[in-house]
Amino acid sequence: MNSPNPSLSPSLGRILATVSVGFVVTQLDVTIVNIALPKIGADLHANVAGLQWVVDAYTLAFAVLMLSAGVLGDRLGARRMYAAGIVLFALASLACGLALDAAMLVGARAVQGIGAAAMLPNSLALLNRAYGHDPKLRARAVGLWTAAGAISIAAGPVVGGLLIAAFGWRSIFLVNLPICAAGLLATLLWVPRTEPAHRDPQHTAGTRTATPRGIDPGGQCLAIVALTAFVAAVIEWRPLGLSHPLVAGGFVLALVAAGAFVAVEARAESPMLPLSLFGKRSFSVAVLFGICVNLTYYGMVFVLSLYLQRVRGYTPLQAGLAFLPLTGGFLISNVASGWVVGRYGVRVPMIAGAITAGLGYGLLHFVDAGTPLIGLLLPFLLIPSGMGLAVPAMTTAVLASAEAKRAGTASAVLNTARQAGGAVGVAAFGALASGAAATQIVAGMQAATAISVGLLALGGVLSCFIHPQPHASSSSPSSSGNVGDTRVGESQPR
């Protein structure tokens, strides 16, 4: 039975804090590196395209491997995969901090992405398992979990600026080591051991089959080829031109690989991407919404970092402090989102969040080289406020539309789509602002803000078609075989 006024017990609170550590470090490394890009470029002799790869090597590996990591979590146990991801992420962070050249840094960033892929979907699966018995409590926990990640995204430039000023750019990677050590220890002490989904009585009771899903190497390879080829073509579009064989060939390869991926997944016995998930309208809408949100935000943070340091001449510390309003906006709105979702469902905060963030991007469209710093304050508050309101609702919609036994896979699909959107955003917006002159960077930023407004408007319209209130498909866990098996306006499969 759901409590009318759910509260977090100490044991559940410890689990929430532990799984939030993984979300914090994976999201922190998305944005903390942006503030260091000019210093990295000067030290390792990397151009703008090289700096885009420093960012996108991480997000690409993160994106394309999350689906397989979610499946492995379902098969081997989410706790085991989460802990392994923490260890790999720490080792890769050490390699980043010791990188001797740009190629070594890009390679280490890709390994970081592999560790992040193992952590993120399985942290959400662990959270869903712990809180799935009470949808309102789960909405609150998801809001707090998302707040931790969102605040780390917003705090990344600020923390990065402080670390660079004190210790140099390598410290932005080495800071992950104590965080990962604390997260691993907490996982071993506080997170209960979990059986793989196919051997877990909570996940298999009342189901017709307990057969574990297999790994899909064909689909995995095609996903890597499609996304990597597309991002590479976008990054090299401006410097080489659309007619260049590498650029045109990259787009063609991406299209062919994407088509082959869909065909393979439709026929695979154990697909990496279960296409049946997209038969649920609320799930599909939430995933598309996530792509729009991440594409705009990741791309704009990359461009704004160039704008603040190369156009306005700020030091990394000054640029990091200029991003400070983002942190406050995320903190307030993410915490409020859990209450709003519990009271109004997921549709209202998603629509309101898209409108608010879109307004913030619209105001940034009028920023140029001479705009006073105070002119950035309002958009820097509106963008995170809108995102912080919408993203927890979006995540709740995905969890509520998937069976508990597929929690890892469903969250991996969402976060794969979001990270892929982020990688494309960095590639596309970075290409728009790739010129060395201040006027080129400003023009690219203004074009990026116009695109962002359009994408957020699309996200708001799509949100109108999502079911407003997540609810349990069965009145209690005892009437359903899956603890926390909740849906968003979808009927129970027979």
RALINBEL-V168927 format. One record per residue. N is the residue number from 1. RES is the residue in one small letter. SS is DSSP state (h for helix, s for strand, l for the rest). Layout:
N & RES & SS
N & RES & SS
//
This chain:
1 & m & l
2 & n & l
3 & s & l
4 & p & l
5 & n & l
6 & p & l
7 & s & l
8 & l & l
9 & s & l
10 & p & h
11 & s & h
12 & l & h
13 & g & h
14 & r & h
15 & i & h
16 & l & h
17 & a & h
18 & t & h
19 & v & h
20 & s & h
21 & v & h
22 & g & h
23 & f & h
24 & v & h
25 & v & h
26 & t & h
27 & q & h
28 & l & h
29 & d & h
30 & v & h
31 & t & h
32 & i & l
33 & v & l
34 & n & h
35 & i & h
36 & a & h
37 & l & h
38 & p & h
39 & k & h
40 & i & h
41 & g & h
42 & a & h
43 & d & h
44 & l & h
45 & h & l
46 & a & l
47 & n & l
48 & v & h
49 & a & h
50 & g & h
51 & l & h
52 & q & h
53 & w & h
54 & v & h
55 & v & h
56 & d & h
57 & a & h
58 & y & h
59 & t & h
60 & l & h
61 & a & h
62 & f & h
63 & a & h
64 & v & h
65 & l & h
66 & m & h
67 & l & h
68 & s & h
69 & a & h
70 & g & h
71 & v & h
72 & l & h
73 & g & h
74 & d & h
75 & r & h
76 & l & h
77 & g & l
78 & a & h
79 & r & h
80 & r & h
81 & m & h
82 & y & h
83 & a & h
84 & a & h
85 & g & h
86 & i & h
87 & v & h
88 & l & h
89 & f & h
90 & a & h
91 & l & h
92 & a & h
93 & s & h
94 & l & h
95 & a & h
96 & c & h
97 & g & h
98 & l & l
99 & a & l
100 & l & l
101 & d & l
102 & a & h
103 & a & h
104 & m & h
105 & l & h
106 & v & h
107 & g & h
108 & a & h
109 & r & h
110 & a & h
111 & v & h
112 & q & h
113 & g & h
114 & i & h
115 & g & h
116 & a & h
117 & a & h
118 & a & h
119 & m & h
120 & l & h
121 & p & h
122 & n & h
123 & s & h
124 & l & h
125 & a & h
126 & l & h
127 & l & h
128 & n & h
129 & r & h
130 & a & h
131 & y & h
132 & g & l
133 & h & l
134 & d & l
135 & p & h
136 & k & h
137 & l & h
138 & r & h
139 & a & h
140 & r & h
141 & a & h
142 & v & h
143 & g & h
144 & l & h
145 & w & h
146 & t & h
147 & a & h
148 & a & h
149 & g & h
150 & a & h
151 & i & h
152 & s & h
153 & i & h
154 & a & h
155 & a & h
156 & g & h
157 & p & h
158 & v & h
159 & v & h
160 & g & h
161 & g & h
162 & l & h
163 & l & h
164 & i & h
165 & a & h
166 & a & h
167 & f & h
168 & g & l
169 & w & l
170 & r & l
171 & s & h
172 & i & h
173 & f & h
174 & l & h
175 & v & l
176 & n & h
177 & l & h
178 & p & h
179 & i & h
180 & c & h
181 & a & h
182 & a & h
183 & g & h
184 & l & h
185 & l & h
186 & a & h
187 & t & h
188 & l & h
189 & l & h
190 & w & h
191 & v & l
192 & p & l
193 & r & l
194 & t & l
195 & e & l
196 & p & l
197 & a & h
198 & h & h
199 & r & h
200 & d & l
201 & p & h
202 & q & h
203 & h & h
204 & t & h
205 & a & l
206 & g & l
207 & t & l
208 & r & l
209 & t & l
210 & a & l
211 & t & l
212 & p & l
213 & r & l
214 & g & l
215 & i & l
216 & d & l
217 & p & h
218 & g & h
219 & g & h
220 & q & h
221 & c & h
222 & l & h
223 & a & h
224 & i & h
225 & v & h
226 & a & h
227 & l & h
228 & t & h
229 & a & h
230 & f & h
231 & v & h
232 & a & h
233 & a & h
234 & v & h
235 & i & h
236 & e & h
237 & w & h
238 & r & h
239 & p & h
240 & l & h
241 & g & l
242 & l & l
243 & s & l
244 & h & l
245 & p & h
246 & l & h
247 & v & h
248 & a & h
249 & g & h
250 & g & h
251 & f & h
252 & v & h
253 & l & h
254 & a & h
255 & l & h
256 & v & h
257 & a & h
258 & a & h
259 & g & h
260 & a & h
261 & f & h
262 & v & h
263 & a & h
264 & v & h
265 & e & h
266 & a & h
267 & r & h
268 & a & l
269 & e & l
270 & s & l
271 & p & l
272 & m & l
273 & l & l
274 & p & l
275 & l & h
276 & s & h
277 & l & h
278 & f & h
279 & g & h
280 & k & l
281 & r & h
282 & s & h
283 & f & h
284 & s & h
285 & v & h
286 & a & h
287 & v & h
288 & l & h
289 & f & h
290 & g & h
291 & i & h
292 & c & h
293 & v & h
294 & n & h
295 & l & h
296 & t & h
297 & y & h
298 & y & h
299 & g & h
300 & m & h
301 & v & h
302 & f & h
303 & v & h
304 & l & h
305 & s & h
306 & l & h
307 & y & h
308 & l & h
309 & q & h
310 & r & h
311 & v & h
312 & r & l
313 & g & l
314 & y & l
315 & t & l
316 & p & h
317 & l & h
318 & q & h
319 & a & h
320 & g & h
321 & l & h
322 & a & h
323 & f & l
324 & l & h
325 & p & h
326 & l & h
327 & t & h
328 & g & h
329 & g & h
330 & f & h
331 & l & h
332 & i & h
333 & s & h
334 & n & h
335 & v & h
336 & a & h
337 & s & h
338 & g & h
339 & w & h
340 & v & h
341 & v & h
342 & g & h
343 & r & h
344 & y & h
345 & g & l
346 & v & h
347 & r & h
348 & v & h
349 & p & h
350 & m & h
351 & i & h
352 & a & h
353 & g & h
354 & a & h
355 & i & h
356 & t & h
357 & a & h
358 & g & h
359 & l & h
360 & g & h
361 & y & h
362 & g & h
363 & l & h
364 & l & h
365 & h & l
366 & f & l
367 & v & l
368 & d & l
369 & a & l
370 & g & l
371 & t & l
372 & p & l
373 & l & h
374 & i & h
375 & g & h
376 & l & h
377 & l & h
378 & l & h
379 & p & h
380 & f & h
381 & l & h
382 & l & h
383 & i & h
384 & p & h
385 & s & h
386 & g & h
387 & m & h
388 & g & h
389 & l & h
390 & a & h
391 & v & h
392 & p & h
393 & a & h
394 & m & h
395 & t & h
396 & t & h
397 & a & h
398 & v & h
399 & l & h
400 & a & h
401 & s & l
402 & a & l
403 & e & l
404 & a & h
405 & k & h
406 & r & h
407 & a & h
408 & g & h
409 & t & h
410 & a & h
411 & s & h
412 & a & h
413 & v & h
414 & l & h
415 & n & h
416 & t & h
417 & a & h
418 & r & h
419 & q & h
420 & a & h
421 & g & h
422 & g & h
423 & a & h
424 & v & h
425 & g & h
426 & v & h
427 & a & h
428 & a & h
429 & f & h
430 & g & h
431 & a & h
432 & l & h
433 & a & l
434 & s & l
435 & g & l
436 & a & l
437 & a & l
438 & a & h
439 & t & h
440 & q & h
441 & i & h
442 & v & h
443 & a & h
444 & g & h
445 & m & h
446 & q & h
447 & a & h
448 & a & h
449 & t & h
450 & a & h
451 & i & h
452 & s & h
453 & v & h
454 & g & h
455 & l & h
456 & l & h
457 & a & h
458 & l & h
459 & g & h
460 & g & h
461 & v & h
462 & l & h
463 & s & h
464 & c & l
465 & f & l
466 & i & l
467 & h & l
468 & p & l
469 & q & l
470 & p & l
471 & h & s
472 & a & s
473 & s & l
474 & s & l
475 & s & l
476 & s & l
477 & p & h
478 & s & h
479 & s & h
480 & s & l
481 & g & l
482 & n & l
483 & v & l
484 & g & l
485 & d & l
486 & t & s
487 & r & s
488 & v & l
489 & g & l
490 & e & l
491 & s & l
492 & q & l
493 & p & l
494 & r & l
//
